[in-house]
Amino acid sequence: MTMIVLLFFVPILVAILLALNVLLAVHRPDTEKVTPYECGFNPVYGQVRAPFSVAYYLVGILFLIFDLEIAVLFPLGVTLYQVTTYGFWVATLFLILLAVGFVYELGKGALKFTDHRSSINRTPIEA
């Protein structure tokens, strides 16, 4: 019975809700909504396609790695009393490898974020 609900009722419900949204929702785009700059930066200073700093991507990648680490270690924490010594040492090895990778990143200077935006030639905004 549950599979019938999942396979038939849910797609029908989704289609009905989407149709209601298209028919009943207010659609009033303004100039801010239709601008192509979704990153939040206004193209005030010179070139529009200024390069982004790699620091944004590094922070995203590090967040992803440590978020996945928590997802891997959560089942271990839940079943800590049922895990054998083998499971404990596998988790310890995982944490050691993660720590070695983090120390390697620190040693390479990948986590030293500097602001290079001041080197871009731009005119100051007069208030």
VOZA-980186 format. One record per residue: x, y, z of N, C-alpha, C in turn; residue in three letters. Coordinates in steps of 0.001 Angstrom, whole numbers, padded with zeros to 6 digits, always signed. Layout:
XYZXYZXYZALA ...
END
This chain:
+000819-001195+000000+000000+000000+000000+000864+001261+000000MET +001981+001226+000751+002850+002398+000831+003504+002694-000511THR +003882+001668-001239+004510+001867-002543+003520+002445-003551MET +002259+002062-003437+001240+002616-004335+001104+004115-004092ILE +001121+004505-002843+001038+005930-002499+002252+006664-003041VAL +003422+006085-002876+004637+006745-003342+004696+006840-004859LEU +004264+005816-005537+004378+005788-006992+003280+006563-007714LEU +002100+006672-007119+000989+007305-007835+000520+008602-007189PHE +000286+008589-005892-000303+009742-005234+000660+010923-005155PHE +001907+010675-004837+002875+011767-004679+003112+012510-005996VAL +003355+011843-007135+003508+012600-008385+002254+013380-008784PRO +001084+012809-008516-000156+013526-008824-000290+014755-007939ILE +000010+014621-006662-000035+015755-005743+000953+016839-006149LEU +002144+016450-006542+003160+017417-006982+002686+018144-008229VAL +002112+017444-009189+001614+018083-010413+000492+019064-010098ALA -000413+018688-009206-001510+019591-008830-000981+020835-008152ILE -000055+020688-007216+000498+021842-006510+001284+022754-007442LEU +002036+022185-008377+002762+023013-009348+001805+023772-010262LEU +000743+023111-010689-000243+023776-011542-000928+024914-010785ALA -001272+024681-009523-001879+025744-008723-000918+026914-008536LEU +000344+026634-008358+001333+027692-008194+001439+028534-009464ASN +001471+027886-010611+001581+028616-011875+000337+029462-012117VAL -000834+028921-011783-002083+029631-012049-002370+030745-011038LEU -002038+030542-009779-002462+031478-008734-001369+032408-008212LEU -000120+032118-008488+000962+032934-007934+001046+034286-008640ALA +001408+035300-007883+001577+036639-008430+002916+036700-009143VAL +002907+037210-010372+004131+037280-011168+004376+038738-011542HIS +005193+039412-010718+005536+040811-010975+007052+040984-010939ARG +007747+040671-012025+009204+040854-012000+009563+042336-012046PRO +010573+042705-011278+011089+044067-011335+012532+044018-011847ASP +013178+045153-011865+014529+045198-012438+015534+044389-011621THR +015358+044317-010318+016293+043534-009499+016129+042037-009718GLU +014914+041597-009939+014677+040159-010109+015190+039625-011427LYS +015231+040457-012454+015631+039976-013767+017085+040291-014099VAL +017855+040802-013147+019264+041070-013411+020034+039756-013455THR +021087+039681-014265+021824+038427-014384+022850+038199-013279PRO +023004+039116-012348+024039+038996-011325+023452+038349-010087TYR +023502+037027-010039+022921+036288-008938+023884+036127-007768GLU +025123+036539-007940+026106+036350-006886+026025+037439-005825CYS +025282+038505-006072+025136+039560-005083+026087+040709-005260GLY +026995+040638-006215+027943+041715-006451+027415+042632-007541PHE +027490+043901-007313+027096+044863-008330+028289+045178-009224ASN +028101+045208-010527+029215+045505-011425+029494+047004-011480PRO +029965+047569-010384+030191+049007-010298+031586+049366-010782VAL +032563+048552-010435+033958+048890-010696+034466+048224-011962TYR +034475+048907-013051+035140+048428-014263+034558+047165-014841GLY +035409+046175-014992+035053+044951-015695+034039+044131-014893GLN +033046+043624-015596+031990+042856-014947+032475+041461-014588VAL +033281+040870-015429+033724+039492-015220+035045+039439-014457ARG +035105+040101-013328+036298+040062-012486+036432+038661-011882ALA +037634+038141-011798+037805+036778-011271+037500+036710-009775PRO +036898+035594-009379+036646+035353-007970+037893+034772-007324PHE +038013+034989-006063+039130+034421-005325+038920+032915-005157SER +039997+032178-005158+039929+030733-004987+039511+030384-003563VAL +039630+031339-002650+039282+031084-001254+037821+030667-001104ALA +036942+031190-001938+035535+030793-001867+035389+029301-002154TYR +036105+028822-003141+036014+027412-003497+036679+026530-002440TYR +037774+026998-001864+038424+026222-000809+037525+026069+000408LEU +036854+027126+000775+035943+027041+001914+034813+026068+001609VAL +034302+026113+000388+033243+025177+000006+033707+023737+000030GLY +034897+023476-000470+035423+022116-000490+035698+021622+000929ILE +036269+022491+001772+036522+022083+003156+035224+021825+003903LEU +034218+022649+003663+032922+022400+004293+032374+021049+003860PHE +032487+020745+002584+031988+019474+002072+032722+018296+002709LEU +034046+018411+002819+034826+017319+003402+034449+017092+004860ILE +034373+018165+005654+034085+017982+007070+032613+017666+007310PHE +031735+018075+006409+030341+017694+006518+030189+016198+006249ASP +030903+015698+005262+030863+014257+004992+031519+013463+006112LEU +032509+014054+006751+033131+013373+007887+032115+013150+008995GLU +031308+014147+009268+030282+014007+010300+029254+012953+009877ILE +028910+012937+008600+027949+011941+008117+028500+010522+008223ALA +029805+010376+008106+030414+009050+008225+030550+008647+009691VAL +030860+009601+010561+031090+009273+011967+029814+009220+012800LEU +028711+009763+012314+027470+009741+013089+026985+008318+013385PHE +026974+007407+012399+026562+006034+012733+027488+005374+013761PRO +028755+005737+013743+029669+005189+014744+029284+005681+016135LEU +028951+006951+016251+028557+007489+017545+027252+006912+018057GLY +026353+006590+017153+025061+006024+017554+025227+004596+018041VAL +026082+003840+017377+026262+002422+017736+027615+002193+018395THR +028032+003100+019231+029382+003016+019788+029587+001783+020668LEU +028551+001370+021391+028715+000210+022270+028664-001115+021509TYR +028096-001115+020304+028029-002347+019528+029210-002506+018576GLN +029980-001455+018384+031116-001519+017464+032244-002295+018132VAL +032840-003178+017361+033942-003960+017906+035225-003127+017886THR +036309-003710+018323+037585-002994+018301+038032-002719+016874THR +037643-003596+015953+037957-003366+014538+037302-002076+014044TYR +036033-001891+014352+035333-000667+013961+035926+000566+014611GLY +036337+000438+015856+036970+001559+016542+038272+001960+015855PHE +039082+000974+015483+040367+001306+014862+040199+001810+013425TRP +039175+001367+012743+038890+001916+011408+038497+003377+011523VAL +037656+003717+012500+037265+005110+012707+038459+005946+013148ALA +039320+005390+013980+040520+006112+014412+041441+006370+013228THR +041626+005374+012368+042444+005554+011166+041848+006617+010253LEU +040535+006630+010129+039855+007636+009323+040118+009036+009873PHE +040011+009202+011174+040264+010516+011784+041732+010919+011670LEU +042638+009960+011775+044065+010277+011628+044359+010725+010203ILE +043820+010033+009206+044016+010447+007817+043419+011821+007548LEU +042286+012092+008141+041666+013406+007986+042528+014491+008635LEU +043074+014201+009793+043944+015174+010471+045238+015390+009697ALA +045811+014328+009129+047032+014467+008332+046762+015330+007101VAL +045625+015130+006460+045261+015961+005312+045069+017406+005694GLY +044482+017650+006847+044281+019020+007316+045613+019695+007634PHE +046515+018970+008273+047847+019531+008577+048613+019791+007285VAL +048465+018933+006301+049106+019140+005001+048591+020415+004339TYR +047284+020634+004394+046706+021861+003840+047225+023089+004568GLU +047330+023000+005881+047875+024126+006645+049327+024386+006273LEU +050099+023311+006111+051507+023459+005768+051723+024043+004384GLY +050857+023722+003444+050961+024260+002091+050470+025698+001993LYS +049797+026178+003044+049286+027545+003029+047982+027687+002271GLY +047274+026587+002062+046024+026652+001307+044918+027333+002100ALA +045074+027438+003395+044027+028026+004223+044331+029461+004635LEU +045402+030031+004117+045721+031425+004415+045006+032301+003395LYS +043945+032923+003839+043132+033731+002944+043568+035184+003043PHE +043896+035757+001911+044228+037178+001846+043275+037850+000886THR +043100+039128+001066+042188+039884+000227+042988+040545-000879ASP +042839+040028-002095+043557+040571-003245+042726+041588-004008HIS +041554+041922-003505+040705+042849-004223+041273+044264-004229ARG +042154+044592-003293+042694+045935-003233+043649+046194-004382SER +044138+045139-005055+045064+045339-006164+044349+045671-007470SER +043028+045554-007507+042280+045865-008710+042127+047381-008784ILE +042420+047945-009951+042278+049385-010118+040811+049742-010172ASN +040392+050577-009250+039013+051027-009241+038940+052435-008663ARG +037908+053109-009067+037707+054461-008585+036860+054437-007339THR +037191+055224-006340+036402+055219-005113+035021+055826-005336PRO +034070+055353-004575+032706+055878-004665+032636+057136-003816ILE +032149+058198-004411+031993+059452-003681+030660+059451-002982GLU +030670+059749-001704+029420+059746-000920+028754+061091-000963ALA 
END
